[in-house]
Amino acid sequence: MTPVKHLYVHIPFCNNLCKYCDFVRLINQPNDIKKKYIKKVTNQIQKKYKLKQFQTIYVGGGTPNCLDDQLLSELLSTLNKYIDKRANYEFTIECNPELVNVSQVNILKKCDINRISLGAQTVNNDLLKQMNRRHTWKNVLNAVQLLRATQINNISLDFIYGFNELTDADVKKTLKFIKELSIPHVSWYALEVKNNSILNKEKYQIDENKIDRHLEMIITNMAKNGYQRYEVSSWASHLKYESVHNKSYWLSQEWAAVGFGACGFEQQTYYENKGSLTAYHVIKHKLNERDYYFQILMMGLRLKKGLPLKQKMYLLAYQYFQKKLKGVKIKNNFLVAENINLLDNILIELL
């Protein structure tokens, strides 16, 4: 059995509710509740993993950096003991730009955080307000500058395209900002109206033509500016900035998960921590052969490079669906989608 090399930790707290979000999140919880939760999470990690070392740890949410300095330090200093510093480790935390300040950045640096995922979303401040975001574009710029001043240079910015209010000029302005600041990693996510989101309750309608147009602008200009699109939604300026942790998901590798709302994948079994904030329990779903192989293709074909057929699990998945697979090819012994923009069509054919 392959040892689990990746750990996801979920921090479900937020200061506000973004309209597009449907992750497990709790708004404006008092500090004593946050303190109990962090204590539970750190105790669970210490009890379950003891001296285990992970290649990557990803702290997501929610808004992990809405924790005060003491709780953030408590969480990250505990996790720091479980990151394998003998090799090229990746220790990531998601942050909201408006909460990034000098004392917080110093904690991140002290705890050996070496990758930051900043939720930028858009350069349009009016649209940020409509999304219920608390930051402005200036907050994003300030956060990037603060992180770089502390030598945390592996910064990823997340953007969403597909809002009806998002203009072509907004997309161009964002692309210009990315280029001028030499942001090493960028994720561009197409807006989805999720079931448990405010947008769904508002019956928000997406303009698919605008999504297609903006995606074409993004693909063309990111390439022109020297970025490699290595996954459907992900661009990196260099191979070293590609997200190692996220690749574990796309390659259907195993990852452990801790925290209320966290999802993990071990021994062909998905599990989710459900229940309540400090009394959550694990719900498991063992994948049968067909579902497992479908998941391998569904996730792996997101990668521009595709799936390495020299490895048995990927070869078996390919062979299982080989007769039904359309829109794929084998290149340098990798199974790749001929057009990753049409990935949904490939998967629908399989289903």
Rosetta blueprint (number, residue, H / E / L):
1 M L
2 T L
3 P L
4 V L
5 K L
6 H E
7 L E
8 Y E
9 V E
10 H E
11 I E
12 P L
13 F E
14 C E
15 N L
16 N L
17 L L
18 C L
19 K L
20 Y L
21 C L
22 D L
23 F L
24 V L
25 R L
26 L E
27 I E
28 N L
29 Q L
30 P L
31 N H
32 D H
33 I H
34 K H
35 K H
36 K H
37 Y H
38 I H
39 K H
40 K H
41 V H
42 T H
43 N H
44 Q H
45 I H
46 Q H
47 K H
48 K H
49 Y H
50 K L
51 L L
52 K L
53 Q L
54 F E
55 Q L
56 T E
57 I E
58 Y E
59 V E
60 G E
61 G E
62 G L
63 T L
64 P H
65 N H
66 C H
67 L L
68 D L
69 D H
70 Q H
71 L H
72 L H
73 S H
74 E H
75 L H
76 L H
77 S H
78 T H
79 L H
80 N H
81 K L
82 Y L
83 I E
84 D L
85 K L
86 R L
87 A L
88 N L
89 Y L
90 E E
91 F E
92 T E
93 I E
94 E E
95 C E
96 N L
97 P H
98 E H
99 L H
100 V L
101 N L
102 V H
103 S H
104 Q H
105 V H
106 N H
107 I H
108 L H
109 K H
110 K H
111 C L
112 D L
113 I L
114 N L
115 R E
116 I E
117 S E
118 L E
119 G E
120 A E
121 Q E
122 T L
123 V L
124 N L
125 N H
126 D H
127 L H
128 L H
129 K H
130 Q H
131 M L
132 N L
133 R L
134 R L
135 H L
136 T L
137 W H
138 K H
139 N H
140 V H
141 L H
142 N H
143 A H
144 V H
145 Q H
146 L H
147 L H
148 R H
149 A H
150 T L
151 Q L
152 I L
153 N L
154 N L
155 I E
156 S E
157 L E
158 D E
159 F E
160 I E
161 Y E
162 G L
163 F L
164 N L
165 E L
166 L L
167 T L
168 D H
169 A H
170 D H
171 V H
172 K H
173 K H
174 T H
175 L H
176 K H
177 F H
178 I H
179 K H
180 E H
181 L H
182 S L
183 I L
184 P L
185 H E
186 V E
187 S E
188 W E
189 Y E
190 A E
191 L L
192 E L
193 V L
194 K L
195 N L
196 N L
197 S L
198 I H
199 L H
200 N H
201 K H
202 E L
203 K L
204 Y L
205 Q L
206 I L
207 D L
208 E H
209 N H
210 K H
211 I H
212 D H
213 R H
214 H H
215 L H
216 E H
217 M H
218 I H
219 I H
220 T H
221 N H
222 M H
223 A H
224 K H
225 N L
226 G L
227 Y L
228 Q E
229 R E
230 Y E
231 E E
232 V L
233 S L
234 S E
235 W E
236 A E
237 S L
238 H L
239 L H
240 K H
241 Y H
242 E L
243 S L
244 V H
245 H H
246 N H
247 K H
248 S H
249 Y H
250 W H
251 L L
252 S L
253 Q L
254 E L
255 W E
256 A E
257 A E
258 V E
259 G L
260 F L
261 G L
262 A L
263 C E
264 G E
265 F E
266 E E
267 Q L
268 Q L
269 T E
270 Y E
271 Y E
272 E E
273 N E
274 K E
275 G L
276 S L
277 L L
278 T L
279 A L
280 Y L
281 H E
282 V E
283 I E
284 K E
285 H E
286 K E
287 L L
288 N L
289 E H
290 R H
291 D H
292 Y H
293 Y H
294 F H
295 Q H
296 I H
297 L H
298 M H
299 M H
300 G H
301 L L
302 R L
303 L E
304 K L
305 K L
306 G L
307 L E
308 P E
309 L L
310 K L
311 Q L
312 K H
313 M H
314 Y H
315 L H
316 L H
317 A H
318 Y H
319 Q H
320 Y H
321 F H
322 Q L
323 K L
324 K L
325 L L
326 K L
327 G L
328 V E
329 K E
330 I E
331 K E
332 N L
333 N L
334 F E
335 L E
336 V E
337 A E
338 E L
339 N L
340 I H
341 N H
342 L H
343 L H
344 D H
345 N H
346 I H
347 L H
348 I H
349 E H
350 L H
351 L L
